[in-house]
Structures are given as C-alpha cells and as structure tokens.
Amino acid sequence: MIVGVIGLGLIGGSMAIDLRRRGFAERVLGVESDPVAASAAMKIGLADEVVDYERCIRESDIVVVAVPVGTAVRMVGDILDRFRDEGSKDKIVIDTCSTKEQIALATHYHACRGQFVSTHPMAGTEYSGPWAAMPGLFDGRACIFADSAESSPKALKTIEDLYGVLNMRPIYMDASSHDVHTAYVSHISHVTSFALALTVLDKEKDEKHIFDLASGGFSSTVRLAKSNADMWVPILSQNRDNVLRVIDTYIEKMGLFRKAIADFDEDGIRSLIEEANRIKKIIR
C-alpha cells in the first residue's frame, strides 16, 4: 500500500508516522508546498519521499488530503477528476477536515464519488507544521465518517481499516449533523479561547504579569488561542451559521453569569455553576 499525504502538518504528519510504523503503508509519499516545511518533514522522517502533487496522485493507492478546508474542497474534486480521467477505479481519496457540508456539496454528484471517504479524526493540538507531528496522536480518539453511504463499500472498508490501525473508534453521521456537533464541541472552544486571549491582552498591557500569574486553569483555557489562523479562518467561515448559533447561546449564558454577579446573587451564581457541573457526567 502506497499512501500519499498532502499536507505534512500535525494531522497529515502524525498519520504518516503511524501508518508506516504500524505496517499499513509500505511507502509514504508526502506533498508539502512550503519548502522549509518540506525539508523539515524529510529530516524528521515523516515521509519516504516528498514529491509533487501530480506524482503523489498518480502513484498513491490512498491519497490523504490534510490541508485547510478551503483548499481541501477544491483539491478533493480535482483528485476525483484525475481518478476519472486516468480510469483509476481502485484508488481512494480521503479528507481530514473539520467541516463537511461544503465538501459534501462539491463532491455529491461526481462520477467517482464512491472513491471518496469523508473523515474527521477528532484529535489534535494547538500546534501546527511538521514539527508538531507525533506518534500516537490518534490512539483512543473518535473518527467521524461523514455520508459514508455515498462511498463504495470497498473504499469505506479500506479506510475503516486505516483508522483501525490508528486505534480510532468510528462514528457515522451525515455531513450536516457533523457540522452542528463540531460547532458545539470544537469550534466554539476555539472562538472562546481566541476571545479570552484578546481580552487578557487588551486589559493586561504588561505581558510579564500574564506569564507570572498564569496558572493551570488559564493556560489550559487559552492554549487553543495559539492555533493556526490559516486553518481556523476557513473552518469558521464554512461553518458560519452553526458557529453563530452557538456563539449566541454562549453570549446568553455569559449574560446570566454577568447579571448574577452584578446583583450579588450568590444563590444564582451557585445555581449556574452547579448546573454547569453536570458536564462531569459526560466528560471525565
């Protein structure tokens, strides 16, 4: 099995490491547009060879598209076009994007739609680039398969095996539901982290005090603010409607806290905190 990985950053690079180490990929071909990142990826050993886009698609059995979602929407369609033009009926392309509706719309009527498996491995850190790639990133995490009924049974089984090698548990849902759920569990977390970082930076002009006083709570809450803008701008843009609804709900809840605090309503504050504590039954 030759696996081509387009985008040797945190997700693509980490997949490349474990797919080869665990015997799923005999050979990994990488594509990386940034020369510095490409050089680093080779030195780190993320791929056997860094090649151009055309050669990767031509020689790979599975093509992993691990680039920002705005680029991925166009790229997956182009790869399916190449599969069609070359008569390559056994090749598979997957994406790893955090939003699914746009890519679903772009590929729905393609003649080679069965050769595309839309996936979202729910793993990551706030870091980016080949330097962030690590073994074991996906172990024990969930991988969402979106609109899996539109993929051919053979392609779907192959990619289920791929994520099985990465020790991920599969979850199946349609693209629309995926985008709603990720708005709540992922996208709003990043927006609030960005907003908190901006708030602290705006109010605390002496940065030394931020670092001196930062505790574990602050660091864990704001760490997502270090996430890459190139990745998150298209995610928030493509999932705009869902994210806006979640932001509105978040602002409503912040308003409840603000009113209770402003009114010295300790019972109200306690009630809000205890209601929020119910999250412990879901997240341990």
N, C-alpha and C positions, 0 to 999 in steps of 0.2 A: 504494500500500500504506500503510495506516494501522496503526502499531504502538503498542499500549498497553503501558506498562511500569508494573507495580505494584511499587513499592519502588525509589526512585531513589537507591540507595546505590552502593557500589563496583561491584557486578556489573551491576545494572539501569542505573545511570547511565552506566557505560562502554559497555554495549551500545547505549544510546540515542544516545550521541555518534557511534559509528562507523556504526551502521545508517543514520543520516541523512546523515552526511558522505560515505559511500560509495555513496549512492543507492539503498539497498534500501528505506528508508522515506521516503515523500513527506512524512509528517507523524508526529510522535511525541506521544502523549498520555501524561502521567505521572500517577500516583496516589501521594500521599505523605501519610500520616496525621499526621506531625509538622509543625505549621505553620512552625516555624523551618527545618526541612529543606526543606519545600516552597518557601518563599521563596528559600532558597539555590539550590535546583535551577533555579528560573526565572532568577535573576540569573546563574548560571553558564551557562545556556543548554542544560541537559540535555534539555529538552522544549519543544515549541512551546506547550504549554498544560498546566497542572496541573488535572485535573478530578476529579470524584468517581468512586467505584468503579463505580457503575451506568452512568454515561455512557461510561466507558472501555470496558466490556464491550460496550455497545450499538454504539459507533461504530468499534471497532477490528477489523481483519481478523485480526491476530495479537495475543494477549494474553500478555505475558511476566510470569510470577509470580516475582519476585525478592525474596522475603521469607523470614524464618526458617522452617525446615522444619515446625515445629509448626503455624504458621499456614498454610503452603502446602498441607498435607494437606487441611485443611478448605476452603481457598479454591478449589483446583482442582476439587473436587467441586461446589462451589456454581456455579462458572463453567460447568461442563458442564451442570448443571441449567438454567441460564439459556439456554444454546445450545439445549437440548431444548425448553424452554417457548416460545422465540421462533421455533423452526423454523429456526435458523441452521445450515445444514449445511456451509457452506464456511469458517466461522471456525475458528481453531486456538488452542489454549492450550498453552503450554509452561511447565515449571518449570525452575529452575536449581539445585536443592537438592543438598546433599552426601550425603544418604541417600535411598534409593529404595524399599526394601521396603514401608514403611508407605504411601507414596503409591501404590504399585502395588496393594496390597491394597484401598485405598479407592476406586480407580477401575476395577478389573478388570472388574466386571460392569455398568458404566454403559452406557446405551444409546448415548451419544456418545463412548465410549472412543476410537474411531478419530480423533476430532478433538483428542486429547491426545497430545503428543510429550514424553516424559520425558527431559530432558537435564541434563548436569552439565558446564558449561565449566570445565575444570581450570586456573583462573587466579585470581589474587587477591593481595592484600597483607594486612598486619596492620591496615590502617586501614579505617574504615567511614564511612558517611554520604555525602551528595552531594559533599562536599569531597574525597573520596578518588577519585571517578570520574576516569578518564583515557582519552585516545585510545590505541589500540594495545595495550590490556591483554591482548587475546586472541591477538594475532599469533603464529603458530607453535606454539600450545599445543594440547593434545588436548581434544576434547569427547566425552564419553561419551553415547551414546544407549542408554537402558535399555528393554528389552522393546519394541524398535522394531516387531516383527511385529504388535503389537496396535494400532499406529497405521495409519491408512489410507495407501495408497501416495502419494496426493496430498499429504496433510499432511506425511508424512515427507520427501518431496522438497522441499517448500517450506521446511521447517526445515533440511534439509541445505544448501539454497541460502543461507539466513540465516547459518548458521555458516561457510559458504564465504566469504561477504562479510567475515566477521570473521577470515578466514585461519586457521581452526582445522581440525585434522585429525580426522575422525570415528573413533570406536572403538565397536563394538557389543557389548553384553553384557546378560545378564539382570539384574534388579534385585538378586537375592541375591548374585551374583558381584560386582557393583558395590560393594555394602556391605562385603564381605570385603576387596576390594582397597583401597578408600579407608581402611579401618581401618588398614591397614599403611602406606600411602604418605602419608596426610594426617592422620588423626585422632590417631594415636599421636604424631606430631610435635608437635601442639598440646598434648597432655597432658603430654609430657615437658618442653616449654617452660614450661608453667604450673608444673610441679613444680620445675623448676630455679629459676625466678623466686622461688617461695615459699621454697626452700632458702636462696638468697642473701639474701633479705630477712630471713629468720629469723636467720641467722648473722651478718650484717653490719648491725649496728644503725646505724652511722654511714653514711648513704647517700652522703655525699660521697666516701668511698673507693670505692664501687661505680663511680661515674662517673669518678673519677680513674684507676682501674686497668682499667676495661673496655677490652678490645682487640677487634679484629675478630671473633675466634673467639667470644667471649662474646656480643657484640652480635648476631651472625648466628644463634647458637643460641637466644637468649632472645627474639628480636624477636617471635615468634609469641605470646608471653605478653601482648602488647598487644592481642590480638584481642578482639572484642566478645563479652561473655558472653551477650547476648540471642541471638546467632547460635549459639554453641557449646553451650549447655546442651541445647537440643533435639536437636542432632546427636548428642551423646554419649549422650543418653537413648534416642533411637530406634535407635542402632546399638550398644546396650549389650553384647549378647552377643559380637559381633565385637571390640569395643574391649577388653572384659575379657580375651579370649583373647590379644590382642596385648600387653596390659599384663603378663599373667602371663609371657609369653615374654621380655619386656623385663626384668622383675624377675629372671628366671632368668639372663639374660646379665649383668646387673649383679652378681648373686651370684658369677658366675665371676670377674669382674674384682676384686671385693672380696676373695675368697679368695686369688687370686694375689698381690694387693698386700699383704695381711696376712701372707702366708707368705714375703715377699721373693722370690717366684718370678719372677725376671726372664724366664726362658725361657717360662713360662706367660703372662706379660703380653705378651711379644713375639708368641707364637703367636696370642693373641686379636686383637691389633692387625693382624697380617698377614692373619688370616682376614677381619677386617673390611675390610681394604684391597681385597678382591675386589669391593667395591661400585664401584670405579673403572671396572670393565668395563661397568657398567650406567649409572652417572651420571658424566658428564664435567664 
